[in-house]
Amino acid sequence: MELRILEILESKNKTKYWLYKQLGMSYQNFNKMVSNQTKSIRFEILEALCQILECTPNEIFKYDKTILNKK
């Protein structure tokens, strides 16, 4: 499972910096999240992402079943 934050930002003509300022998180945690290097995401961050990006959790997450079959 991975986050599609960068794709959504691109489709809305917004930058990572813009989202970083909106969320108010530490840059280190923010960068890990948008680079898909995080192992968890808090519900309050997910909710904030949905509000800021005007999308649903289903749009934020990408799930690839083929990866499970390879394990």
mmCIF file as Biopython writes it, N, C-alpha, C and O atoms, coordinates in Angstrom:
data_model
#
loop_
_atom_site.group_PDB
_atom_site.id
_atom_site.type_symbol
_atom_site.label_atom_id
_atom_site.label_alt_id
_atom_site.label_comp_id
_atom_site.label_asym_id
_atom_site.label_entity_id
_atom_site.label_seq_id
_atom_site.pdbx_PDB_ins_code
_atom_site.Cartn_x
_atom_site.Cartn_y
_atom_site.Cartn_z
_atom_site.occupancy
_atom_site.B_iso_or_equiv
_atom_site.auth_seq_id
_atom_site.auth_asym_id
_atom_site.pdbx_PDB_model_num
ATOM 1   N N  . MET A ? 1  ? 0.851   -1.157  0.000   1.0 0.0 1  A 1 
ATOM 2   C CA . MET A ? 1  ? 0.000   0.000   0.000   1.0 0.0 1  A 1 
ATOM 3   C C  . MET A ? 1  ? 0.900   1.223   0.000   1.0 0.0 1  A 1 
ATOM 4   O O  . MET A ? 1  ? 1.920   1.264   0.687   1.0 0.0 1  A 1 
ATOM 5   N N  . GLU A ? 2  ? 0.507   2.213   -0.776  1.0 0.0 2  A 1 
ATOM 6   C CA . GLU A ? 2  ? 1.292   3.441   -0.807  1.0 0.0 2  A 1 
ATOM 7   C C  . GLU A ? 2  ? 0.377   4.647   -0.910  1.0 0.0 2  A 1 
ATOM 8   O O  . GLU A ? 2  ? -0.792  4.539   -1.279  1.0 0.0 2  A 1 
ATOM 9   N N  . LEU A ? 3  ? 0.938   5.791   -0.575  1.0 0.0 3  A 1 
ATOM 10  C CA . LEU A ? 3  ? 0.197   7.041   -0.631  1.0 0.0 3  A 1 
ATOM 11  C C  . LEU A ? 3  ? 0.386   7.698   -1.992  1.0 0.0 3  A 1 
ATOM 12  O O  . LEU A ? 3  ? 1.474   7.655   -2.567  1.0 0.0 3  A 1 
ATOM 13  N N  . ARG A ? 4  ? -0.663  8.294   -2.493  1.0 0.0 4  A 1 
ATOM 14  C CA . ARG A ? 4  ? -0.643  8.947   -3.805  1.0 0.0 4  A 1 
ATOM 15  C C  . ARG A ? 4  ? -0.597  10.471  -3.670  1.0 0.0 4  A 1 
ATOM 16  O O  . ARG A ? 4  ? -1.087  11.186  -4.544  1.0 0.0 4  A 1 
ATOM 17  N N  . ILE A ? 5  ? -0.022  10.959  -2.601  1.0 0.0 5  A 1 
ATOM 18  C CA . ILE A ? 5  ? -0.052  12.389  -2.311  1.0 0.0 5  A 1 
ATOM 19  C C  . ILE A ? 5  ? 0.582   13.213  -3.431  1.0 0.0 5  A 1 
ATOM 20  O O  . ILE A ? 5  ? 0.017   14.226  -3.845  1.0 0.0 5  A 1 
ATOM 21  N N  . LEU A ? 6  ? 1.728   12.800  -3.918  1.0 0.0 6  A 1 
ATOM 22  C CA . LEU A ? 6  ? 2.403   13.572  -4.971  1.0 0.0 6  A 1 
ATOM 23  C C  . LEU A ? 6  ? 1.567   13.622  -6.249  1.0 0.0 6  A 1 
ATOM 24  O O  . LEU A ? 6  ? 1.511   14.656  -6.914  1.0 0.0 6  A 1 
ATOM 25  N N  . GLU A ? 7  ? 0.919   12.513  -6.592  1.0 0.0 7  A 1 
ATOM 26  C CA . GLU A ? 7  ? 0.048   12.483  -7.772  1.0 0.0 7  A 1 
ATOM 27  C C  . GLU A ? 7  ? -1.118  13.451  -7.614  1.0 0.0 7  A 1 
ATOM 28  O O  . GLU A ? 7  ? -1.466  14.176  -8.546  1.0 0.0 7  A 1 
ATOM 29  N N  . ILE A ? 8  ? -1.713  13.457  -6.436  1.0 0.0 8  A 1 
ATOM 30  C CA . ILE A ? 8  ? -2.854  14.342  -6.183  1.0 0.0 8  A 1 
ATOM 31  C C  . ILE A ? 8  ? -2.407  15.801  -6.231  1.0 0.0 8  A 1 
ATOM 32  O O  . ILE A ? 8  ? -3.087  16.644  -6.816  1.0 0.0 8  A 1 
ATOM 33  N N  . LEU A ? 9  ? -1.270  16.095  -5.621  1.0 0.0 9  A 1 
ATOM 34  C CA . LEU A ? 9  ? -0.747  17.463  -5.668  1.0 0.0 9  A 1 
ATOM 35  C C  . LEU A ? 9  ? -0.529  17.909  -7.107  1.0 0.0 9  A 1 
ATOM 36  O O  . LEU A ? 9  ? -0.896  19.024  -7.477  1.0 0.0 9  A 1 
ATOM 37  N N  . GLU A ? 10 ? 0.058   17.053  -7.906  1.0 0.0 10 A 1 
ATOM 38  C CA . GLU A ? 10 ? 0.324   17.393  -9.303  1.0 0.0 10 A 1 
ATOM 39  C C  . GLU A ? 10 ? -0.978  17.670  -10.048 1.0 0.0 10 A 1 
ATOM 40  O O  . GLU A ? 10 ? -1.059  18.624  -10.823 1.0 0.0 10 A 1 
ATOM 41  N N  . SER A ? 11 ? -1.993  16.844  -9.820  1.0 0.0 11 A 1 
ATOM 42  C CA . SER A ? 11 ? -3.269  17.024  -10.522 1.0 0.0 11 A 1 
ATOM 43  C C  . SER A ? 11 ? -3.962  18.323  -10.105 1.0 0.0 11 A 1 
ATOM 44  O O  . SER A ? 11 ? -4.774  18.861  -10.857 1.0 0.0 11 A 1 
ATOM 45  N N  . LYS A ? 12 ? -3.646  18.824  -8.916  1.0 0.0 12 A 1 
ATOM 46  C CA . LYS A ? 12 ? -4.249  20.063  -8.429  1.0 0.0 12 A 1 
ATOM 47  C C  . LYS A ? 12 ? -3.319  21.266  -8.599  1.0 0.0 12 A 1 
ATOM 48  O O  . LYS A ? 12 ? -3.618  22.361  -8.123  1.0 0.0 12 A 1 
ATOM 49  N N  . ASN A ? 13 ? -2.197  21.056  -9.276  1.0 0.0 13 A 1 
ATOM 50  C CA . ASN A ? 13 ? -1.206  22.119  -9.499  1.0 0.0 13 A 1 
ATOM 51  C C  . ASN A ? 13 ? -0.741  22.757  -8.192  1.0 0.0 13 A 1 
ATOM 52  O O  . ASN A ? 13 ? -0.610  23.977  -8.093  1.0 0.0 13 A 1 
ATOM 53  N N  . LYS A ? 14 ? -0.495  21.912  -7.196  1.0 0.0 14 A 1 
ATOM 54  C CA . LYS A ? 14 ? 0.012   22.360  -5.901  1.0 0.0 14 A 1 
ATOM 55  C C  . LYS A ? 14 ? 1.382   21.742  -5.672  1.0 0.0 14 A 1 
ATOM 56  O O  . LYS A ? 14 ? 1.716   20.721  -6.273  1.0 0.0 14 A 1 
ATOM 57  N N  . THR A ? 15 ? 2.167   22.355  -4.811  1.0 0.0 15 A 1 
ATOM 58  C CA . THR A ? 15 ? 3.522   21.875  -4.543  1.0 0.0 15 A 1 
ATOM 59  C C  . THR A ? 15 ? 3.587   21.149  -3.200  1.0 0.0 15 A 1 
ATOM 60  O O  . THR A ? 15 ? 2.705   21.285  -2.352  1.0 0.0 15 A 1 
ATOM 61  N N  . LYS A ? 16 ? 4.654   20.379  -3.037  1.0 0.0 16 A 1 
ATOM 62  C CA . LYS A ? 16 ? 4.916   19.734  -1.749  1.0 0.0 16 A 1 
ATOM 63  C C  . LYS A ? 16 ? 5.058   20.794  -0.671  1.0 0.0 16 A 1 
ATOM 64  O O  . LYS A ? 16 ? 4.562   20.611  0.441   1.0 0.0 16 A 1 
ATOM 65  N N  . TYR A ? 17 ? 5.718   21.887  -0.975  1.0 0.0 17 A 1 
ATOM 66  C CA . TYR A ? 17 ? 5.919   22.957  0.003   1.0 0.0 17 A 1 
ATOM 67  C C  . TYR A ? 17 ? 4.576   23.523  0.467   1.0 0.0 17 A 1 
ATOM 68  O O  . TYR A ? 17 ? 4.384   23.774  1.656   1.0 0.0 17 A 1 
ATOM 69  N N  . TRP A ? 18 ? 3.654   23.721  -0.467  1.0 0.0 18 A 1 
ATOM 70  C CA . TRP A ? 18 ? 2.327   24.225  -0.130  1.0 0.0 18 A 1 
ATOM 71  C C  . TRP A ? 18 ? 1.644   23.293  0.869   1.0 0.0 18 A 1 
ATOM 72  O O  . TRP A ? 18 ? 1.097   23.747  1.874   1.0 0.0 18 A 1 
ATOM 73  N N  . LEU A ? 19 ? 1.677   21.990  0.590   1.0 0.0 19 A 1 
ATOM 74  C CA . LEU A ? 19 ? 1.040   21.022  1.479   1.0 0.0 19 A 1 
ATOM 75  C C  . LEU A ? 19 ? 1.746   20.976  2.829   1.0 0.0 19 A 1 
ATOM 76  O O  . LEU A ? 19 ? 1.096   20.896  3.871   1.0 0.0 19 A 1 
ATOM 77  N N  . TYR A ? 20 ? 3.056   21.027  2.811   1.0 0.0 20 A 1 
ATOM 78  C CA . TYR A ? 20 ? 3.840   21.038  4.050   1.0 0.0 20 A 1 
ATOM 79  C C  . TYR A ? 20 ? 3.400   22.192  4.945   1.0 0.0 20 A 1 
ATOM 80  O O  . TYR A ? 20 ? 3.204   21.999  6.145   1.0 0.0 20 A 1 
ATOM 81  N N  . LYS A ? 21 ? 3.245   23.372  4.387   1.0 0.0 21 A 1 
ATOM 82  C CA . LYS A ? 21 ? 2.835   24.544  5.164   1.0 0.0 21 A 1 
ATOM 83  C C  . LYS A ? 21 ? 1.409   24.375  5.678   1.0 0.0 21 A 1 
ATOM 84  O O  . LYS A ? 21 ? 1.099   24.807  6.789   1.0 0.0 21 A 1 
ATOM 85  N N  . GLN A ? 22 ? 0.535   23.749  4.882   1.0 0.0 22 A 1 
ATOM 86  C CA . GLN A ? 22 ? -0.848  23.544  5.297   1.0 0.0 22 A 1 
ATOM 87  C C  . GLN A ? 22 ? -0.948  22.572  6.469   1.0 0.0 22 A 1 
ATOM 88  O O  . GLN A ? 22 ? -1.747  22.781  7.381   1.0 0.0 22 A 1 
ATOM 89  N N  . LEU A ? 23 ? -0.146  21.518  6.451   1.0 0.0 23 A 1 
ATOM 90  C CA . LEU A ? 23 ? -0.224  20.472  7.469   1.0 0.0 23 A 1 
ATOM 91  C C  . LEU A ? 23 ? 0.438   20.863  8.782   1.0 0.0 23 A 1 
ATOM 92  O O  . LEU A ? 23 ? -0.031  20.472  9.851   1.0 0.0 23 A 1 
ATOM 93  N N  . GLY A ? 24 ? 1.509   21.621  8.716   1.0 0.0 24 A 1 
ATOM 94  C CA . GLY A ? 24 ? 2.194   22.044  9.931   1.0 0.0 24 A 1 
ATOM 95  C C  . GLY A ? 24 ? 2.933   20.931  10.662  1.0 0.0 24 A 1 
ATOM 96  O O  . GLY A ? 24 ? 3.115   21.010  11.877  1.0 0.0 24 A 1 
ATOM 97  N N  . MET A ? 25 ? 3.359   19.903  9.949   1.0 0.0 25 A 1 
ATOM 98  C CA . MET A ? 25 ? 4.133   18.806  10.547  1.0 0.0 25 A 1 
ATOM 99  C C  . MET A ? 25 ? 5.621   19.133  10.457  1.0 0.0 25 A 1 
ATOM 100 O O  . MET A ? 25 ? 6.021   20.097  9.804   1.0 0.0 25 A 1 
ATOM 101 N N  . SER A ? 26 ? 6.433   18.313  11.125  1.0 0.0 26 A 1 
ATOM 102 C CA . SER A ? 26 ? 7.875   18.471  10.959  1.0 0.0 26 A 1 
ATOM 103 C C  . SER A ? 26 ? 8.221   18.078  9.521   1.0 0.0 26 A 1 
ATOM 104 O O  . SER A ? 26 ? 7.582   17.205  8.933   1.0 0.0 26 A 1 
ATOM 105 N N  . TYR A ? 27 ? 9.236   18.733  8.969   1.0 0.0 27 A 1 
ATOM 106 C CA . TYR A ? 27 ? 9.582   18.446  7.572   1.0 0.0 27 A 1 
ATOM 107 C C  . TYR A ? 27 ? 10.042  17.003  7.415   1.0 0.0 27 A 1 
ATOM 108 O O  . TYR A ? 27 ? 9.738   16.369  6.404   1.0 0.0 27 A 1 
ATOM 109 N N  . GLN A ? 28 ? 10.760  16.479  8.386   1.0 0.0 28 A 1 
ATOM 110 C CA . GLN A ? 28 ? 11.267  15.103  8.303   1.0 0.0 28 A 1 
ATOM 111 C C  . GLN A ? 28 ? 10.108  14.111  8.183   1.0 0.0 28 A 1 
ATOM 112 O O  . GLN A ? 28 ? 10.130  13.238  7.315   1.0 0.0 28 A 1 
ATOM 113 N N  . ASN A ? 29 ? 9.100   14.239  9.043   1.0 0.0 29 A 1 
ATOM 114 C CA . ASN A ? 29 ? 7.951   13.336  8.979   1.0 0.0 29 A 1 
ATOM 115 C C  . ASN A ? 29 ? 7.141   13.546  7.717   1.0 0.0 29 A 1 
ATOM 116 O O  . ASN A ? 29 ? 6.673   12.584  7.107   1.0 0.0 29 A 1 
ATOM 117 N N  . PHE A ? 30 ? 6.973   14.804  7.320   1.0 0.0 30 A 1 
ATOM 118 C CA . PHE A ? 30 ? 6.241   15.116  6.095   1.0 0.0 30 A 1 
ATOM 119 C C  . PHE A ? 30 ? 6.916   14.482  4.885   1.0 0.0 30 A 1 
ATOM 120 O O  . PHE A ? 30 ? 6.260   13.847  4.059   1.0 0.0 30 A 1 
ATOM 121 N N  . ASN A ? 31 ? 8.229   14.657  4.788   1.0 0.0 31 A 1 
ATOM 122 C CA . ASN A ? 31 ? 8.962   14.135  3.640   1.0 0.0 31 A 1 
ATOM 123 C C  . ASN A ? 31 ? 8.898   12.609  3.586   1.0 0.0 31 A 1 
ATOM 124 O O  . ASN A ? 31 ? 8.762   12.037  2.505   1.0 0.0 31 A 1 
ATOM 125 N N  . LYS A ? 32 ? 8.996   11.950  4.729   1.0 0.0 32 A 1 
ATOM 126 C CA . LYS A ? 32 ? 8.864   10.490  4.763   1.0 0.0 32 A 1 
ATOM 127 C C  . LYS A ? 32 ? 7.494   10.061  4.271   1.0 0.0 32 A 1 
ATOM 128 O O  . LYS A ? 32 ? 7.368   9.080   3.538   1.0 0.0 32 A 1 
ATOM 129 N N  . MET A ? 33 ? 6.465   10.797  4.677   1.0 0.0 33 A 1 
ATOM 130 C CA . MET A ? 33 ? 5.110   10.450  4.300   1.0 0.0 33 A 1 
ATOM 131 C C  . MET A ? 33 ? 4.909   10.583  2.785   1.0 0.0 33 A 1 
ATOM 132 O O  . MET A ? 33 ? 4.429   9.644   2.149   1.0 0.0 33 A 1 
ATOM 133 N N  . VAL A ? 34 ? 5.264   11.715  2.206   1.0 0.0 34 A 1 
ATOM 134 C CA . VAL A ? 34 ? 5.015   11.910  0.773   1.0 0.0 34 A 1 
ATOM 135 C C  . VAL A ? 34 ? 5.943   11.054  -0.087  1.0 0.0 34 A 1 
ATOM 136 O O  . VAL A ? 34 ? 5.658   10.820  -1.262  1.0 0.0 34 A 1 
ATOM 137 N N  . SER A ? 35 ? 7.052   10.586  0.489   1.0 0.0 35 A 1 
ATOM 138 C CA . SER A ? 35 ? 7.983   9.721   -0.250  1.0 0.0 35 A 1 
ATOM 139 C C  . SER A ? 35 ? 7.687   8.240   -0.025  1.0 0.0 35 A 1 
ATOM 140 O O  . SER A ? 35 ? 8.454   7.378   -0.452  1.0 0.0 35 A 1 
ATOM 141 N N  . ASN A ? 36 ? 6.579   7.949   0.643   1.0 0.0 36 A 1 
ATOM 142 C CA . ASN A ? 36 ? 6.176   6.571   0.938   1.0 0.0 36 A 1 
ATOM 143 C C  . ASN A ? 36 ? 7.226   5.806   1.733   1.0 0.0 36 A 1 
ATOM 144 O O  . ASN A ? 36 ? 7.458   4.622   1.489   1.0 0.0 36 A 1 
ATOM 145 N N  . GLN A ? 37 ? 7.856   6.484   2.679   1.0 0.0 37 A 1 
ATOM 146 C CA . GLN A ? 37 ? 8.847   5.840   3.528   1.0 0.0 37 A 1 
ATOM 147 C C  . GLN A ? 37 ? 8.366   5.734   4.971   1.0 0.0 37 A 1 
ATOM 148 O O  . GLN A ? 37 ? 9.146   5.426   5.871   1.0 0.0 37 A 1 
ATOM 149 N N  . THR A ? 38 ? 7.076   5.990   5.185   1.0 0.0 38 A 1 
ATOM 150 C CA . THR A ? 38 ? 6.523   5.911   6.528   1.0 0.0 38 A 1 
ATOM 151 C C  . THR A ? 38 ? 5.828   4.571   6.721   1.0 0.0 38 A 1 
ATOM 152 O O  . THR A ? 38 ? 5.339   3.974   5.763   1.0 0.0 38 A 1 
ATOM 153 N N  . LYS A ? 39 ? 5.787   4.109   7.949   1.0 0.0 39 A 1 
ATOM 154 C CA . LYS A ? 39 ? 5.152   2.819   8.243   1.0 0.0 39 A 1 
ATOM 155 C C  . LYS A ? 39 ? 3.742   2.999   8.783   1.0 0.0 39 A 1 
ATOM 156 O O  . LYS A ? 39 ? 2.977   2.037   8.856   1.0 0.0 39 A 1 
ATOM 157 N N  . SER A ? 40 ? 3.393   4.219   9.162   1.0 0.0 40 A 1 
ATOM 158 C CA . SER A ? 40 ? 2.060   4.471   9.696   1.0 0.0 40 A 1 
ATOM 159 C C  . SER A ? 40 ? 1.662   5.922   9.419   1.0 0.0 40 A 1 
ATOM 160 O O  . SER A ? 40 ? 2.499   6.777   9.130   1.0 0.0 40 A 1 
ATOM 161 N N  . ILE A ? 41 ? 0.360   6.164   9.518   1.0 0.0 41 A 1 
ATOM 162 C CA . ILE A ? 41 ? -0.150  7.522   9.363   1.0 0.0 41 A 1 
ATOM 163 C C  . ILE A ? 41 ? -1.283  7.693   10.368  1.0 0.0 41 A 1 
ATOM 164 O O  . ILE A ? 41 ? -2.180  6.854   10.451  1.0 0.0 41 A 1 
ATOM 165 N N  . ARG A ? 42 ? -1.239  8.774   11.124  1.0 0.0 42 A 1 
ATOM 166 C CA . ARG A ? 42 ? -2.268  9.013   12.134  1.0 0.0 42 A 1 
ATOM 167 C C  . ARG A ? 42 ? -3.569  9.434   11.455  1.0 0.0 42 A 1 
ATOM 168 O O  . ARG A ? 42 ? -3.556  10.077  10.406  1.0 0.0 42 A 1 
ATOM 169 N N  . PHE A ? 43 ? -4.683  9.063   12.066  1.0 0.0 43 A 1 
ATOM 170 C CA . PHE A ? 43 ? -5.985  9.409   11.508  1.0 0.0 43 A 1 
ATOM 171 C C  . PHE A ? 43 ? -6.164  10.915  11.372  1.0 0.0 43 A 1 
ATOM 172 O O  . PHE A ? 43 ? -6.782  11.379  10.414  1.0 0.0 43 A 1 
ATOM 173 N N  . GLU A ? 44 ? -5.634  11.677  12.311  1.0 0.0 44 A 1 
ATOM 174 C CA . GLU A ? 44 ? -5.796  13.132  12.223  1.0 0.0 44 A 1 
ATOM 175 C C  . GLU A ? 44 ? -5.030  13.701  11.027  1.0 0.0 44 A 1 
ATOM 176 O O  . GLU A ? 44 ? -5.469  14.679  10.423  1.0 0.0 44 A 1 
ATOM 177 N N  . ILE A ? 45 ? -3.901  13.104  10.684  1.0 0.0 45 A 1 
ATOM 178 C CA . ILE A ? 45 ? -3.160  13.536  9.493   1.0 0.0 45 A 1 
ATOM 179 C C  . ILE A ? 45 ? -3.922  13.132  8.237   1.0 0.0 45 A 1 
ATOM 180 O O  . ILE A ? 45 ? -4.017  13.910  7.288   1.0 0.0 45 A 1 
ATOM 181 N N  . LEU A ? 46 ? -4.461  11.929  8.229   1.0 0.0 46 A 1 
ATOM 182 C CA . LEU A ? 46 ? -5.259  11.468  7.092   1.0 0.0 46 A 1 
ATOM 183 C C  . LEU A ? 46 ? -6.466  12.378  6.884   1.0 0.0 46 A 1 
ATOM 184 O O  . LEU A ? 46 ? -6.777  12.762  5.756   1.0 0.0 46 A 1 
ATOM 185 N N  . GLU A ? 47 ? -7.136  12.714  7.968   1.0 0.0 47 A 1 
ATOM 186 C CA . GLU A ? 47 ? -8.292  13.609  7.874   1.0 0.0 47 A 1 
ATOM 187 C C  . GLU A ? 47 ? -7.882  14.982  7.340   1.0 0.0 47 A 1 
ATOM 188 O O  . GLU A ? 47 ? -8.572  15.552  6.495   1.0 0.0 47 A 1 
ATOM 189 N N  . ALA A ? 48 ? -6.774  15.505  7.825   1.0 0.0 48 A 1 
ATOM 190 C CA . ALA A ? 48 ? -6.281  16.806  7.354   1.0 0.0 48 A 1 
ATOM 191 C C  . ALA A ? 48 ? -5.934  16.750  5.868   1.0 0.0 48 A 1 
ATOM 192 O O  . ALA A ? 48 ? -6.246  17.676  5.118   1.0 0.0 48 A 1 
ATOM 193 N N  . LEU A ? 49 ? -5.291  15.665  5.447   1.0 0.0 49 A 1 
ATOM 194 C CA . LEU A ? 49 ? -4.968  15.507  4.025   1.0 0.0 49 A 1 
ATOM 195 C C  . LEU A ? 49 ? -6.228  15.533  3.177   1.0 0.0 49 A 1 
ATOM 196 O O  . LEU A ? 49 ? -6.273  16.195  2.140   1.0 0.0 49 A 1 
ATOM 197 N N  . CYS A ? 50 ? -7.251  14.814  3.619   1.0 0.0 50 A 1 
ATOM 198 C CA . CYS A ? 50 ? -8.507  14.759  2.869   1.0 0.0 50 A 1 
ATOM 199 C C  . CYS A ? 50 ? -9.150  16.141  2.771   1.0 0.0 50 A 1 
ATOM 200 O O  . CYS A ? 50 ? -9.658  16.519  1.716   1.0 0.0 50 A 1 
ATOM 201 N N  . GLN A ? 51 ? -9.128  16.883  3.857   1.0 0.0 51 A 1 
ATOM 202 C CA . GLN A ? 51 ? -9.711  18.223  3.846   1.0 0.0 51 A 1 
ATOM 203 C C  . GLN A ? 51 ? -8.912  19.181  2.969   1.0 0.0 51 A 1 
ATOM 204 O O  . GLN A ? 51 ? -9.483  19.913  2.160   1.0 0.0 51 A 1 
ATOM 205 N N  . ILE A ? 52 ? -7.613  19.175  3.129   1.0 0.0 52 A 1 
ATOM 206 C CA . ILE A ? 52 ? -6.757  20.102  2.384   1.0 0.0 52 A 1 
ATOM 207 C C  . ILE A ? 52 ? -6.770  19.796  0.891   1.0 0.0 52 A 1 
ATOM 208 O O  . ILE A ? 52 ? -6.860  20.701  0.062   1.0 0.0 52 A 1 
ATOM 209 N N  . LEU A ? 53 ? -6.676  18.493  0.554   1.0 0.0 53 A 1 
ATOM 210 C CA . LEU A ? 53 ? -6.611  18.096  -0.851  1.0 0.0 53 A 1 
ATOM 211 C C  . LEU A ? 53 ? -7.992  17.881  -1.477  1.0 0.0 53 A 1 
ATOM 212 O O  . LEU A ? 53 ? -8.106  17.581  -2.665  1.0 0.0 53 A 1 
ATOM 213 N N  . GLU A ? 54 ? -9.037  18.039  -0.658  1.0 0.0 54 A 1 
ATOM 214 C CA . GLU A ? 54 ? -10.417 17.864  -1.112  1.0 0.0 54 A 1 
ATOM 215 C C  . GLU A ? 54 ? -10.599 16.522  -1.808  1.0 0.0 54 A 1 
ATOM 216 O O  . GLU A ? 54 ? -11.016 16.443  -2.963  1.0 0.0 54 A 1 
ATOM 217 N N  . CYS A ? 55 ? -10.268 15.466  -1.059  1.0 0.0 55 A 1 
ATOM 218 C CA . CYS A ? 55 ? -10.374 14.114  -1.597  1.0 0.0 55 A 1 
ATOM 219 C C  . CYS A ? 55 ? -10.779 13.155  -0.486  1.0 0.0 55 A 1 
ATOM 220 O O  . CYS A ? 55 ? -10.975 13.563  0.659   1.0 0.0 55 A 1 
ATOM 221 N N  . THR A ? 56 ? -10.902 11.900  -0.828  1.0 0.0 56 A 1 
ATOM 222 C CA . THR A ? 56 ? -11.270 10.875  0.149   1.0 0.0 56 A 1 
ATOM 223 C C  . THR A ? 56 ? -10.056 10.003  0.455   1.0 0.0 56 A 1 
ATOM 224 O O  . THR A ? 56 ? -9.076  10.031  -0.289  1.0 0.0 56 A 1 
ATOM 225 N N  . PRO A ? 57 ? -10.108 9.226   1.541   1.0 0.0 57 A 1 
ATOM 226 C CA . PRO A ? 57 ? -9.009  8.299   1.819   1.0 0.0 57 A 1 
ATOM 227 C C  . PRO A ? 57 ? -8.787  7.310   0.669   1.0 0.0 57 A 1 
ATOM 228 O O  . PRO A ? 57 ? -7.651  6.917   0.405   1.0 0.0 57 A 1 
ATOM 229 N N  . ASN A ? 58 ? -9.854  6.911   -0.008  1.0 0.0 58 A 1 
ATOM 230 C CA . ASN A ? 58 ? -9.703  5.987   -1.140  1.0 0.0 58 A 1 
ATOM 231 C C  . ASN A ? 58 ? -8.837  6.586   -2.241  1.0 0.0 58 A 1 
ATOM 232 O O  . ASN A ? 58 ? -8.132  5.857   -2.938  1.0 0.0 58 A 1 
ATOM 233 N N  . GLU A ? 59 ? -8.883  7.889   -2.403  1.0 0.0 59 A 1 
ATOM 234 C CA . GLU A ? 59 ? -8.070  8.540   -3.429  1.0 0.0 59 A 1 
ATOM 235 C C  . GLU A ? 59 ? -6.618  8.697   -2.986  1.0 0.0 59 A 1 
ATOM 236 O O  . GLU A ? 59 ? -5.716  8.760   -3.821  1.0 0.0 59 A 1 
ATOM 237 N N  . ILE A ? 60 ? -6.397  8.760   -1.698  1.0 0.0 60 A 1 
ATOM 238 C CA . ILE A ? 60 ? -5.039  8.961   -1.177  1.0 0.0 60 A 1 
ATOM 239 C C  . ILE A ? 60 ? -4.216  7.680   -1.213  1.0 0.0 60 A 1 
ATOM 240 O O  . ILE A ? 60 ? -3.010  7.719   -1.452  1.0 0.0 60 A 1 
ATOM 241 N N  . PHE A ? 61 ? -4.870  6.540   -0.975  1.0 0.0 61 A 1 
ATOM 242 C CA . PHE A ? 61 ? -4.156  5.270   -0.921  1.0 0.0 61 A 1 
ATOM 243 C C  . PHE A ? 61 ? -4.216  4.522   -2.234  1.0 0.0 61 A 1 
ATOM 244 O O  . PHE A ? 61 ? -5.224  4.548   -2.940  1.0 0.0 61 A 1 
ATOM 245 N N  . LYS A ? 62 ? -3.117  3.856   -2.548  1.0 0.0 62 A 1 
ATOM 246 C CA . LYS A ? 62 ? -3.046  2.967   -3.707  1.0 0.0 62 A 1 
ATOM 247 C C  . LYS A ? 62 ? -2.698  1.588   -3.173  1.0 0.0 62 A 1 
ATOM 248 O O  . LYS A ? 62 ? -1.744  1.426   -2.412  1.0 0.0 62 A 1 
ATOM 249 N N  . TYR A ? 63 ? -3.472  0.607   -3.573  1.0 0.0 63 A 1 
ATOM 250 C CA . TYR A ? 63 ? -3.273  -0.755  -3.093  1.0 0.0 63 A 1 
ATOM 251 C C  . TYR A ? 63 ? -3.032  -1.658  -4.286  1.0 0.0 63 A 1 
ATOM 252 O O  . TYR A ? 63 ? -3.856  -1.715  -5.199  1.0 0.0 63 A 1 
ATOM 253 N N  . ASP A ? 64 ? -1.920  -2.361  -4.288  1.0 0.0 64 A 1 
ATOM 254 C CA . ASP A ? 64 ? -1.552  -3.238  -5.394  1.0 0.0 64 A 1 
ATOM 255 C C  . ASP A ? 64 ? -1.574  -4.684  -4.913  1.0 0.0 64 A 1 
ATOM 256 O O  . ASP A ? 64 ? -0.686  -5.106  -4.172  1.0 0.0 64 A 1 
ATOM 257 N N  . LYS A ? 65 ? -2.571  -5.435  -5.327  1.0 0.0 65 A 1 
ATOM 258 C CA . LYS A ? 65 ? -2.713  -6.835  -4.899  1.0 0.0 65 A 1 
ATOM 259 C C  . LYS A ? 65 ? -1.595  -7.711  -5.439  1.0 0.0 65 A 1 
ATOM 260 O O  . LYS A ? 65 ? -1.284  -8.732  -4.825  1.0 0.0 65 A 1 
ATOM 261 N N  . THR A ? 66 ? -0.987  -7.362  -6.545  1.0 0.0 66 A 1 
ATOM 262 C CA . THR A ? 66 ? 0.051   -8.198  -7.136  1.0 0.0 66 A 1 
ATOM 263 C C  . THR A ? 66 ? 1.282   -8.291  -6.232  1.0 0.0 66 A 1 
ATOM 264 O O  . THR A ? 66 ? 2.012   -9.283  -6.270  1.0 0.0 66 A 1 
ATOM 265 N N  . ILE A ? 67 ? 1.505   -7.270  -5.434  1.0 0.0 67 A 1 
ATOM 266 C CA . ILE A ? 67 ? 2.647   -7.296  -4.511  1.0 0.0 67 A 1 
ATOM 267 C C  . ILE A ? 67 ? 2.460   -8.403  -3.478  1.0 0.0 67 A 1 
ATOM 268 O O  . ILE A ? 67 ? 3.424   -9.083  -3.126  1.0 0.0 67 A 1 
ATOM 269 N N  . LEU A ? 68 ? 1.249   -8.592  -2.994  1.0 0.0 68 A 1 
ATOM 270 C CA . LEU A ? 68 ? 0.976   -9.644  -2.013  1.0 0.0 68 A 1 
ATOM 271 C C  . LEU A ? 68 ? 1.232   -11.030 -2.594  1.0 0.0 68 A 1 
ATOM 272 O O  . LEU A ? 68 ? 1.710   -11.922 -1.894  1.0 0.0 68 A 1 
ATOM 273 N N  . ASN A ? 69 ? 0.918   -11.208 -3.860  1.0 0.0 69 A 1 
ATOM 274 C CA . ASN A ? 69 ? 1.114   -12.502 -4.498  1.0 0.0 69 A 1 
ATOM 275 C C  . ASN A ? 69 ? 2.581   -12.876 -4.680  1.0 0.0 69 A 1 
ATOM 276 O O  . ASN A ? 69 ? 2.910   -14.053 -4.832  1.0 0.0 69 A 1 
ATOM 277 N N  . LYS A ? 70 ? 3.462   -11.879 -4.663  1.0 0.0 70 A 1 
ATOM 278 C CA . LYS A ? 70 ? 4.886   -12.120 -4.856  1.0 0.0 70 A 1 
ATOM 279 C C  . LYS A ? 70 ? 5.600   -12.490 -3.572  1.0 0.0 70 A 1 
ATOM 280 O O  . LYS A ? 70 ? 6.729   -12.979 -3.608  1.0 0.0 70 A 1 
ATOM 281 N N  . LYS A ? 71 ? 4.946   -12.260 -2.421  1.0 0.0 71 A 1 
ATOM 282 C CA . LYS A ? 71 ? 5.603   -12.528 -1.129  1.0 0.0 71 A 1 
ATOM 283 C C  . LYS A ? 71 ? 5.560   -13.987 -0.765  1.0 0.0 71 A 1 
ATOM 284 O O  . LYS A ? 71 ? 6.066   -14.376 0.287   1.0 0.0 71 A 1 
#
